Amino acid sequence: MFRGEFKEVPADLAPSEIVRVEDQRGHVVGAGYANPASGILVRILTRGGELPSQEWAEAQLLRALSRRAERLGDVADLRLVHAEADGLPGLVVERIGGYGVVSPDALGAEQILMPWLLPAIEKLAPNGTILRGIAPVRRKEGMDLRLEMLRGTPPAGPVVIHEEDIRYEVDLFGGQKTGHYFDQRENRALCRSLAAGRRVLDVFSYTGGFAIAAALGGASSVTAVESSETAVAAITRNAAANGVDVAVRAENAFDLLRQLVRERAAHDLVVLDPPPFARGKDHLEAALRAYKEINLRAMRLLAPGGYLLTASCSHAVSLGDFLAVVDDAASDAGVPLTRIAVRGPAPDHPVRVEVPETDYLHLVVLQRD
């Protein structure tokens, strides 16, 4: 709950203090942890008169694990806790290569939830536990950035994870986010299913997730575009580990898309999976312009019958915003397109209806007529 939603705030409110929140009639709304230094004054954990406790937190974790087992089966590498969507605000937990990667982005998540849950997390991740608190949003909570080994021995290098028969290397200390984008798991599988015999262009490839999937799906050629030297090296290693050929272009994606359009370089499957263009509402207009530009150019690269898989992971960009900008790009591209599907994240990234921020990943699938 934001500071502006409160009529009265105790002057002696302590950081990470568990507090009850009452409405104007004195009825208890719920309880949560407070942070006087943050714009989000209280993050609600429980409703009614129940106070959060270690037993309560462990029950939330068990429920999250049960839902993933029901939807995903026995998957070794996945997101175990998805913050507010699993009723544990500010806390993300993943299991990657036998390691638990804990990312608290709120003060109470680090000082209260994390200590409560670490014993259970350590049982789920036998190789060790890593605290990966590197998100800039921590600064807004009055927190320092942290990256450290909490238990166990650090891996000597990247660890190997599996998505079905696909091998990916993940750098737990130097990679983006928590190390791997599990949220695109099912969308990578879709890309693989569409790739047979097609010329594939994977833009903003990162470590080659979509590119490797397309190559294993029987694509006639695959080109991955990524500006980061570290990521380019990871794409090369991942391709070799999976026994596939991927051409890597270490270039700025915007510049290369413009060049390919000038060259009339046709592709049968184009994937756009950029990093967040909008970290907040202040950047929304610029983000929408960027999304329109890359989609416009990608659409003009499509051969007849070709597919475009275009994604947005910007929390500030709603599904409605994204669909509108994709439709606008299609209108300006002058290319006949049919919208085939609109998809979201994998099941280990659930969307909580009452928390719109959890609905952040959108993937639109279009086909050129």
C-alpha positions in Angstrom: 0.0 0.0 0.0 1.4 3.4 -1.0 2.1 6.1 1.6 -0.6 8.3 0.1 -3.3 5.7 0.9 -2.8 6.2 4.7 -4.5 8.9 6.7 -2.2 8.4 9.7 1.3 7.0 9.9 3.0 6.4 13.3 6.0 8.6 13.7 8.0 5.8 15.3 7.3 3.3 12.5 10.4 1.1 12.2 11.9 -0.5 9.0 10.5 -4.0 8.4 8.2 -3.7 11.4 5.1 -6.0 11.1 2.1 -3.8 11.4 -1.7 -4.2 11.2 -3.5 -1.9 8.7 -7.0 -0.6 9.6 -9.6 1.1 7.4 -11.3 4.4 8.4 -13.9 2.5 10.5 -11.2 0.7 12.5 -11.6 -2.7 10.8 -8.4 -4.6 10.3 -7.6 -4.9 6.6 -4.5 -7.1 7.0 -1.0 -7.2 8.2 2.4 -6.7 6.5 5.8 -5.3 6.8 6.5 -1.6 6.7 9.3 0.5 5.2 9.1 4.2 6.1 11.9 4.9 3.5 9.8 3.6 0.6 6.9 4.9 -1.4 5.3 1.6 -0.8 4.8 2.1 2.9 3.3 -1.4 3.8 3.3 -4.6 1.8 0.3 -6.7 2.8 1.1 -10.3 3.7 -2.0 -11.6 5.4 -5.7 -10.5 5.4 -8.0 -10.1 8.4 -6.6 -10.6 11.9 -3.9 -13.2 11.1 -0.3 -12.1 11.7 2.4 -13.4 9.3 4.9 -15.9 10.8 7.5 -18.3 9.7 4.9 -21.1 9.6 2.7 -18.9 7.4 5.6 -18.1 5.0 6.5 -21.8 4.8 2.9 -22.6 3.9 2.9 -20.0 1.2 6.0 -21.6 -0.3 4.5 -25.1 -0.1 1.5 -23.8 -2.0 3.7 -22.2 -4.6 5.6 -25.5 -5.1 2.4 -27.5 -5.3 1.0 -25.3 -8.0 4.2 -25.6 -10.1 4.3 -29.4 -9.7 0.7 -29.5 -10.9 1.4 -27.4 -14.0 5.0 -28.3 -14.8 5.6 -31.7 -13.3 9.0 -32.6 -12.0 11.1 -29.7 -13.4 14.5 -29.2 -11.9 15.2 -25.6 -13.0 12.4 -23.0 -12.5 11.1 -20.0 -10.6 9.9 -21.3 -7.2 8.5 -18.0 -5.8 7.2 -15.2 -8.0 6.9 -12.4 -5.3 3.3 -10.9 -5.0 1.9 -13.5 -7.4 2.7 -16.2 -4.8 1.7 -14.1 -1.8 5.3 -13.3 -0.8 5.8 -9.6 -1.8 9.2 -8.5 -2.9 10.8 -12.0 -3.0 11.8 -14.0 -6.0 13.4 -17.4 -5.6 14.7 -19.7 -8.4 16.4 -23.0 -8.6 19.1 -23.0 -11.2 21.5 -25.9 -11.6 20.9 -27.1 -8.1 21.5 -23.7 -6.6 18.9 -21.5 -4.9 19.0 -18.0 -6.2 17.2 -15.6 -3.8 16.3 -12.0 -5.0 14.7 -9.8 -2.4 13.7 -6.4 -3.8 11.9 -5.1 -0.7 13.4 -4.4 2.7 10.9 -6.7 4.5 11.5 -9.5 2.0 15.2 -9.4 2.8 14.9 -8.9 6.6 11.8 -11.0 7.3 10.7 -13.4 4.5 14.2 -14.5 3.5 15.3 -15.6 7.0 12.0 -17.4 7.4 12.3 -19.3 4.2 16.0 -20.0 3.9 15.9 -23.3 5.7 13.2 -24.6 3.3 15.0 -23.2 0.3 18.3 -24.8 1.3 16.5 -28.2 1.2 15.2 -27.5 -2.3 18.6 -26.4 -3.6 21.4 -28.8 -2.4 24.3 -27.1 -4.1 24.0 -23.8 -2.2 22.2 -20.5 -1.9 23.0 -17.3 -3.7 21.7 -13.8 -2.7 21.3 -11.9 -5.9 20.1 -8.5 -4.9 21.1 -6.4 -7.9 17.9 -4.8 -9.1 18.0 -1.0 -9.1 14.6 -0.9 -7.4 16.4 -1.8 -4.2 17.7 1.7 -4.0 14.1 3.0 -3.7 13.7 0.7 -0.6 16.8 2.2 1.0 18.8 -1.0 0.3 22.3 -1.6 -1.0 23.0 -3.8 -3.9 24.2 -7.3 -2.9 25.6 -10.3 -4.7 26.9 -13.0 -2.4 27.1 -16.7 -1.5 24.9 -17.4 1.5 25.6 -21.1 1.7 27.7 -23.6 -0.2 30.6 -23.2 -2.6 30.2 -20.8 -5.6 30.1 -22.6 -9.0 33.4 -22.5 -10.8 31.7 -21.1 -13.9 28.3 -21.1 -15.6 26.0 -23.9 -14.5 24.0 -26.0 -17.0 20.3 -26.2 -16.9 17.8 -28.1 -19.1 14.5 -27.2 -20.8 13.4 -30.6 -22.0 16.3 -31.7 -24.2 17.9 -28.2 -24.6 21.0 -27.3 -22.6 21.6 -23.7 -21.6 24.6 -22.3 -19.7 23.6 -19.8 -16.9 26.0 -17.4 -15.2 24.6 -17.1 -11.7 26.8 -14.2 -10.8 27.3 -12.2 -14.0 24.1 -12.8 -15.9 21.0 -10.6 -16.3 18.0 -10.9 -14.0 18.4 -14.0 -11.8 20.5 -15.7 -14.5 17.9 -17.2 -16.9 14.5 -16.1 -18.4 12.3 -19.0 -17.3 9.2 -16.9 -18.1 9.7 -17.5 -21.9 10.0 -21.3 -21.5 6.8 -22.1 -23.3 7.2 -19.4 -25.9 10.6 -20.9 -26.8 8.9 -24.2 -27.3 6.4 -22.5 -29.6 9.2 -21.0 -31.6 10.8 -24.4 -31.9 7.5 -25.9 -33.2 7.3 -23.2 -35.9 10.9 -23.3 -37.0 11.2 -26.3 -39.4 12.6 -25.3 -42.7 12.5 -21.6 -41.9 15.1 -18.8 -42.0 15.0 -17.5 -38.4 16.2 -14.2 -37.0 16.3 -13.9 -33.2 16.7 -10.3 -32.2 17.8 -9.3 -28.6 18.9 -12.9 -28.3 20.7 -12.7 -24.9 22.2 -16.2 -24.4 20.4 -17.6 -27.5 17.2 -19.1 -25.9 14.9 -18.7 -28.9 17.8 -19.2 -31.4 18.8 -22.5 -30.0 15.2 -23.7 -29.8 14.6 -22.7 -33.4 17.8 -24.5 -34.6 16.7 -27.7 -32.8 13.3 -27.3 -34.4 14.9 -27.8 -37.8 15.3 -24.2 -39.0 17.2 -23.9 -42.3 19.2 -21.1 -40.9 19.3 -19.2 -37.6 20.8 -15.8 -36.9 21.0 -14.4 -33.4 21.5 -10.6 -32.8 23.0 -9.5 -29.5 25.2 -6.4 -28.7 26.7 -7.8 -25.4 30.1 -9.5 -25.9 29.4 -11.7 -22.9 26.0 -12.8 -24.2 27.5 -13.4 -27.7 30.1 -15.8 -26.2 27.2 -17.5 -24.3 25.2 -18.0 -27.5 28.2 -19.6 -29.2 28.8 -22.0 -26.3 25.1 -22.9 -26.0 24.9 -23.6 -29.8 27.9 -25.9 -29.5 26.6 -27.7 -26.4 23.4 -28.5 -28.3 25.1 -29.4 -31.6 23.5 -26.7 -33.7 24.7 -23.9 -36.0 23.7 -20.4 -35.1 25.2 -17.3 -36.8 25.8 -14.6 -34.3 25.8 -10.9 -35.2 27.3 -8.7 -32.4 25.5 -5.5 -33.4 23.0 -3.0 -32.1 19.5 -4.4 -32.8 17.9 -1.2 -33.9 20.7 -0.4 -36.4 20.8 -4.0 -37.8 17.0 -4.1 -38.3 17.2 -0.9 -40.3 20.1 -2.3 -42.4 18.2 -5.6 -43.1 15.1 -3.7 -44.2 17.3 -1.7 -46.7 18.9 -4.9 -47.9 15.4 -6.5 -48.3 16.6 -9.5 -46.3 13.6 -11.8 -46.0 13.1 -14.1 -43.0 10.4 -16.7 -42.3 10.4 -16.4 -38.5 11.5 -13.3 -36.6 11.6 -13.2 -32.8 11.7 -9.8 -30.9 12.4 -10.3 -27.2 13.9 -7.0 -26.0 14.8 -6.0 -22.5 12.4 -3.7 -20.7 12.1 -0.5 -22.6 10.1 1.1 -19.7 11.2 0.7 -16.1 8.3 3.1 -15.0 5.5 5.2 -16.3 7.9 8.1 -16.9 9.5 6.1 -19.7 6.2 4.8 -21.3 6.0 7.0 -24.3 9.7 6.4 -25.3 9.2 2.7 -24.8 6.1 2.6 -27.0 8.1 4.4 -29.8 10.9 1.9 -29.5 8.4 -1.0 -29.6 6.8 0.4 -32.7 10.1 0.9 -34.5 11.4 -2.6 -34.0 8.1 -4.2 -34.8 7.6 -2.1 -37.9 11.0 -3.2 -39.3 10.6 -6.8 -38.3 7.2 -6.9 -40.1 8.9 -5.7 -43.3 11.4 -8.5 -43.0 8.8 -11.2 -43.1 8.5 -13.4 -46.2 5.0 -14.5 -47.2 3.7 -17.0 -44.7 6.4 -15.9 -42.2 5.8 -15.6 -38.4 6.7 -12.7 -36.0 6.9 -13.5 -32.3 7.1 -10.2 -30.6 7.4 -9.7 -26.8 7.3 -7.0 -24.1 8.5 -7.5 -20.6 8.1 -3.9 -19.5 6.0 -3.7 -16.3 4.7 -0.2 -17.3 3.4 -1.4 -20.7 0.0 -3.1 -20.4 -1.2 -5.7 -22.8 -3.6 -3.1 -24.2 -0.7 -0.7 -24.8 1.4 -3.4 -26.4 -1.4 -4.7 -28.7 -2.1 -1.1 -29.8 1.5 -0.4 -30.7 1.9 -3.7 -32.6 -1.3 -3.0 -34.5 -0.1 0.6 -35.2 3.2 -0.8 -36.5 1.3 -3.3 -38.7 -0.8 -0.5 -40.2 2.3 1.5 -41.1 4.3 -1.5 -42.3 1.9 -2.0 -45.2 2.2 -5.8 -44.7 -0.8 -8.1 -44.6 -0.7 -9.7 -41.1 -3.0 -12.0 -39.1 -2.8 -12.1 -35.3 -2.5 -15.8 -34.5 -2.2 -15.7 -30.7 -1.5 -13.6 -27.6 0.5 -15.4 -24.9 1.9 -14.8 -21.5 4.6 -16.2 -19.2 5.2 -19.8 -18.2 3.3 -21.3 -15.3 6.1 -20.7 -12.8 5.4 -16.9 -13.3 1.7 -16.8 -12.3 -0.4 -13.7 -12.8 -2.4 -12.5 -9.8 -5.6 -10.9 -10.9 -5.6 -8.3 -8.1 -1.9 -7.4 -8.7 -1.7 -6.0 -12.3 2.1 -5.7 -12.0 2.4 -9.5 -12.2 0.9 -9.4 -15.7 4.1 -8.0 -17.3 5.1 -10.4 -20.1 3.2 -10.4 -23.3 4.0 -12.2 -26.5 2.0 -11.6 -29.7 2.2 -14.1 -32.6 1.5 -12.8 -36.1 1.7 -14.3 -39.5 2.2 -12.6 -42.8 -0.5 -13.6 -45.4 
